[in-house]
Amino acid sequence: MESFILSEWLLQNFKTLDDSPAYHRLYQLICRAILEGRMGAGARLPSTRDLAAELGIARNTVLQVYDQLSEEGYVRAGVGRGTYVQDISQDLVDPPADPRDPLDHAAAHQDSIHDLSRRGRALVSRLGFSNLQAGAFMPGIPDVREFPLKIWSRIQNRLWRREPWELMRYAPAGGYGPVRQAISDYLGSVRAVRSSAQQVVMTTGIHQGIDVAVRLLCDPGDTVWIEEPAYWGVRNLLLSAGLRLVSIRVDEEGICPSDAEHARPPRLIVVAPSHQYPLGMVMSLARRRMLLDYARQVSCWIIEDDYDSEFRYGSRPLASLQGMDESGRVLYAGSFSKTLCPGLRVGFLVVPEPLADAFADAVAELYREGNMMNHAVLAEFIREGYLAQHIRRVRRCYAERRICLIEQIRSHFGDALEIIGGDAGLHLILALPEGVDDILVVRDALQQGVVTRALSTYYLERTRARSGLLLGYAGVSPEEIRPAFDTLARVINTYL
Ligand SMILES: Cc1ncc(COP(=O)(O)O)c(C=O)c1O
């Protein structure tokens, strides 16, 4: 990136961080530009005098920021004159938090994390997780009150009575055999995933599945494509593994790499083809073929994040990407976090056959897995048809909640605010007009007891970010949705 473009980018973003001191803003933005690969190794930073003039801040502030960046190894002073970006491709990345995001409590401990390794900092300096895990309108969570307690405990009691000593040991590599078989059969029938039980490796969820896949398939500095926008959990996992993230635009057909991006193949591509997160589109057949052909040609891997494809309220979902893959390039990551409950921490990876044993061994070596009692219950729960039955029941329940929320939106705003991705999943997006700062809306709503997430925070590149609110409806009853949306509408109205 030429320095004058960097200045433009800084200027644009500098204004949007208007709550924190100039020094912090500038430091954070330049770090971001380097860590996100906008400025490659050797790129020259603008002179301190020019940058200070352009941003309208004291030159001393720019000097201090350059000094700190130099001390931390992001830049070096050139032999002649000028400041240049260091090669950090072997280092681990460290994207700073957005100090305005009320759900990103990393902002609060920015000053206290300097003792951590780069990898540690990368992990905790821009958090996505929240301790708020219930209530209107926390996205990404099912209604745990709908969990099939009676059936689950009946199966569990039956197993406990049968001398369950085997289930109380560490799990064998890959996990408890019968659950791997049950999942393989289930995925074959509902998602057209092609696998044997040996290819199903049990994990604690999609997070762990992606973590182990990245450890086994990538080295620090490798390039990974992620969708723009994308789920923060996956983004942070990849950043903390020292990977170079390239965020690829999505359109209505899903991920849409440009010719220039095609020309620089990544090591790994992470996509959610059945239900893009958070925008909600389904990847078209043409795009799926393109992606599979490309992965075969350039020998890169694809992780298919299939986190909630069971919840479609109108059309049927397309089959999995993995089921179309003839070259063994796709790893399918799944989980019971949305279909049953997130606290169960049961998920799985379906890996190409030649990798299966290595993955099973690696998971056992790294995490020393157990949890076989839950795996055994789940195996019977699936086999006896209870999973399919439960999903049908909660799908009806979430469909009603979705309609209730859409009615609330329409009654307050008519068609003035667009609803994005409203026909599937556990959340929808209420788009806000350009210029409305969604992070501030989230902050104000939170003060009134309503939890939402800002769409803009899901973008790596803030200049592409759309303004909007992710509203989870699955975890809240219509009786909870109505008053909560009245409150949220009042907040939104103060910004329109
Ligand atoms: C797109 C996406 N992938 C993965 C996950 C997490 O899955 P797990 O609970 O299985 O780790 C989530 C959770 O919200 C998600 O939204």
The ligand as a Gaussian input file, in Angstrom:
#p B3LYP/6-31G(d) Opt

LIG

0 1
 C      -20.533000     -19.239000      12.509000
 C      -20.278000     -19.972000      13.790000
 N      -19.401000     -20.976000      13.805000
 C      -19.132000     -21.642000      14.941000
 C      -19.732000     -21.311000      16.136000
 C      -19.356000     -21.992000      17.417000
 O      -19.592000     -23.292000      17.471000
 P      -19.213000     -24.212000      18.702000
 O      -20.094000     -23.841000      19.849000
 O      -19.502000     -25.545000      18.161000
 O      -17.767000     -24.045000      19.024000
 C      -20.642000     -20.281000      16.164000
 C      -21.260000     -19.910000      17.452000
 O      -21.978000     -18.967000      17.592000
 C      -20.930000     -19.605000      14.959000
 O      -21.795000     -18.598000      14.966000

